[in-house]
Amino acid sequence: MLYGLARRRSFHNAVPLGAISVAAYLREAGHQVQVIDAPALDIDERGICAEVNRFVPDAIGISATSVLWHSAARVARMLKERFAAPIFVGGPHPSTYPEHCLEEPAVDIAVFGEGEETAVELINRLEGNETLDGVAGVAWKDGETVHTNKDRIAQRKLDDAPLPAYDLLDLSCYSAPPMRVRQTPAVYMELFRGCAYAKCSYCTSAGSLKNRFRRHSPEVAADKVVALNHKYGAREIAFVDDDFVVGKDWIYDFCSELRRRKSPVSWTCYVRASQVDASIFHAMKSAGCHQVLMGMEVLDNDILRQLTKDLTVASCGEAVRAAHKAGVWVIGLFMVGVPGTNPQSVWNTVEHALSQEVDVAVFSLYRPPPGSPAFEALGWGPEEYIESFKLQKQAVYTPEDYRSLVEVEETFRAAYRNFYLNPRFIKRAAQKALSDPILAKQVLRGAVTLADQFRPDLQGLLTRR
């Protein structure tokens, strides 16, 4: 199985949860599996082929996003020249555009939706030289004819699922962003599938993945957290679930189970500002949570309504204050280039974030993925989306009140400068770092990372001064 094609090592590498979850199911079913993660191994497309050549596989799976689809297709062609093994693709792009994937001659099968149960049935059929007719969750070729089977509804409870096959990876190659973790080794983990809210216009959870929410029970979730510590030495877990606080009962019970097991693991998670309060943050803090990531997007009430976030500027501020009272840090997640916004919207958002004393601000460009309502509104097809990334480094959409994509990107970079070079942020960060040696290391690592990522902008700023 291949993951993260043709991407080089960045300032952090995330554990490929999808690939190792599928690998765990396949291994449980009696199949031998290897996972090749290109970013972690720091290899290019030819390096991937060399790694595959070591195993001589009976089937090859490739994980692909829309952005990296052309790279995935190139690797598939290179592998098809060397091996007779059938090639199947899975991941975000095949889940939205399975038929588009099969236009690539080197790709035999596209897996869409959750891939674990599908992969087991698929490999069993291939092993027995059986037809793929009736295998839910796959599109496949029969000569020149493309068949798209029905969608698969996962049957297995998450509590019964095997722990992802972390042992197939060299965990020393992975890390979370420097400002997100306090302890290492740190790994990523998923306890939910889907999103209970599922209304944000720019998210696939509100589109092609809607109504698929389910989660582990608090007891089994706590067991798996402790298992990661015992089996792999994980001292910190970064939960990647879209919204970790869905109903007070679950989060209270989960925290209670961690405390009962005397879990030594610290953790971070994503939360919605409308779902948290001081009592929840205190419970989370007592169970090892030291930081949350909160999607605030654009701190403008009209834009928040447009994005169907069910948030207000005031509710975001209240959530940040509640977290701070419990001693939990807040990473605010913001977007630049949202329809209906302009550069002033970004400056206002930065000012609100500073006033609310958000501890860390992460800005991203508005890029609704295929399968989301916002993407459908753009009227793009798969090739238009893929090409948009080839034409521009980052931004792919220009709101009416921006002059160009270049201005969107300039505003994006300026948002980072305006937040992190603001005296209020620098003073608060210095005070917190002086009071906490571990935090001081985090701040230093974060500062080095930001300086490296935005070196040209900082050099220009210093030159102008």
Phi, psi and omega in degrees: 000136182248142181219146172066052189295135170057023174257136179269160182303130179252195182290350170204154176235130179270141174300131181284081187301319181300314182295316183282340173289315176299317180300321180295318178297316181295318180295320177299328180277003175100008181263148174274134186225142170234146177241127178246112182251104188301312181299318182294323179275351180057051180236154179264193184298320179292325176296324177299313180299322179295321178294316180298324182298338179288339188251340183047071188283158174272340176206149183233127176249138181234127176269134186217134168268169178295321182299323184257018184298316182297324176294317178300319180294320178297316179296319178301318179295317180297320180289323181296329178291334186258333187230148176271358184295141174296145181245124175240150179241149177213179181109191186301316184291309177299331180292332179263323185231063182298320181293324177299320179298324183283354172291339175283118184302331184282347181264127182264326188217141174241127178261128179238149184083193178299130193263350189296302182293325178297316182298320180297312180294321180299309182294323176299319179294315180297320180297325180267010182054039181262160177293155177267005177300127178092355177280105183296140177091014177228149166244142188209163182256139171233090189069237179268356183267134177257128177249130174246110182283173182291160177296150178259131171259115184302134183259332187279136176290142180299328178301330183269355183285145177291155174297136178310151187279067179300333183292346177279358180244155169271099187295344177291345180276357188243149176203159172267165176308144190302329181273002183261336186240149177255334184230153173230154359295143177237137180229161176270150181210150180233127179249346182242166165232132181079190182225131182291330181282303171052044178233348182299127190295335185265008188243143178294339178296338177267358182237255188292340182252016184293151175065034178237025184284133170200165185207167173290156169288154180304322183294311181290324177302315179295321177301317183288327175298312180295324178297322177298323178291314184288318186278324188237002178073018181296128178257345178214146178234131173258104179287134185255005181298143185303320183213105188280340182252093178240096184085130183295324185301315183297311184292322177297316181294319179299313180296321178297319180294322177296317179296319181297326179275359183054045182299128178272004188273129170270160186204161175227161181200169175267138177224158172262135183302330183281351186253001187238156174209183185299320182294322178294315180297322178296319178296316180296317180300318181293342181256009174113354180284128179242351185201145175233153174252129188233117180283107179252339173062275178226122184277073178213122187300322180295318180291322177298322176293319180300323180278001183051047181276341185057040178227161171229166176301319181295317181294327176295316179298320179297319180294319179297315180296320179297319178297315182297324178298329179271356182083025180255129177285156179236124168263117178271132181253123186231156180238144177243136178093019179290141176308138180089357180254171175214177181306325180297327176300323180289317180297322177295320179297316178300317180296316177298317181298320177293318181294323179281354178064041170302133187284320180223135178246130176241119180256139176226161179272145181293109180219077181299131184280158173306138182099348178268153177303321181295323178294317179300325180294333178289338179074022181274155170255181184299317183292322178298319180294314181297315181296328182299329179282333178286331184279329182231150179296315189227296186289144179233355184221135179247110175297159184302325185269013169251147182285327186195171173298327179298319179294324177299314181292322178296320178294321177301312180293322180294329179299317177297314180300314185294331179278306190280340177263005177286134181304328180295318178293314183300318180296314181296317181297320180294318180297317181291321180295322180293335183268354186212107182302320179295317179296325178300319178294320178299312181299317180296314179298319179296319180295318179296318179298313180297317180298321179290318182292326186242031182303313179300320180293319181292322177297319178295321180295316180293324179296318180295329180282000000 
